[in-house]
Amino acid sequence: MDDLVTARLVLHPMSVIEAERLVAGEPDDGARWAPGYPAEGDVSGARRFLHTCANTGDPQPFGMYEIRHRQDGQAIGGVDFHGTADENGNVTIGYGLIPSAQGKGYASEALRALLTFARAHGITSVEGDTDHDNIASQRVMTAAGMRLVAEDGRLKFYKITWSDAATRTDPRS
């Protein structure tokens, strides 16, 4: 699968081997990791991706993507689908950046690219959640077009839905 490219970023679809190296903290010879990468969330996402691959097969294109600076190729975070679409074409996403990359609009840029990709591949809705006190993440999802749809004592839940996505392609194929 090809990289997703934005104005400032490259979203690189992770392979099983790359995810295993990320979990082990051992970049391959070609990988360029910015200081602080991978963060705890990147490792957690890679473990979830590896678990999915082991149990149901590689979910690509609805897997894990490493966020890299387009200019120098350094990895600064990740954005991922938490598995393949359900029977209604719904997926859940997550994302994170190392502290030095935060506050520069990279998360919003990466999330917008992933949402555009999801819609083009037949996804009908995308969900995400964040802690009540994570205002930055709430702003990222809102900036990408997601809307607050619910909350509980700990989390706020966001969602975006497209009525035309189901006619494009079957998201599970």
Secondary structure, DSSP 8 states (H G I E B T S, - for coil): ---EE-SSEEEEE--HHHHHHHHHT---TT--B-TT-S-HHHHHHHHHHHHHHHHH---TTSSEEEEEETTT--EEEEEEESSS--TTSEEEEEEEE-GGGTTSSHHHHHHHHHHHHHHHTT--EEEEEEETT-HHHHHHHHHTT-EEEEE-SSEEEEEEE-SSGGGT--TT-
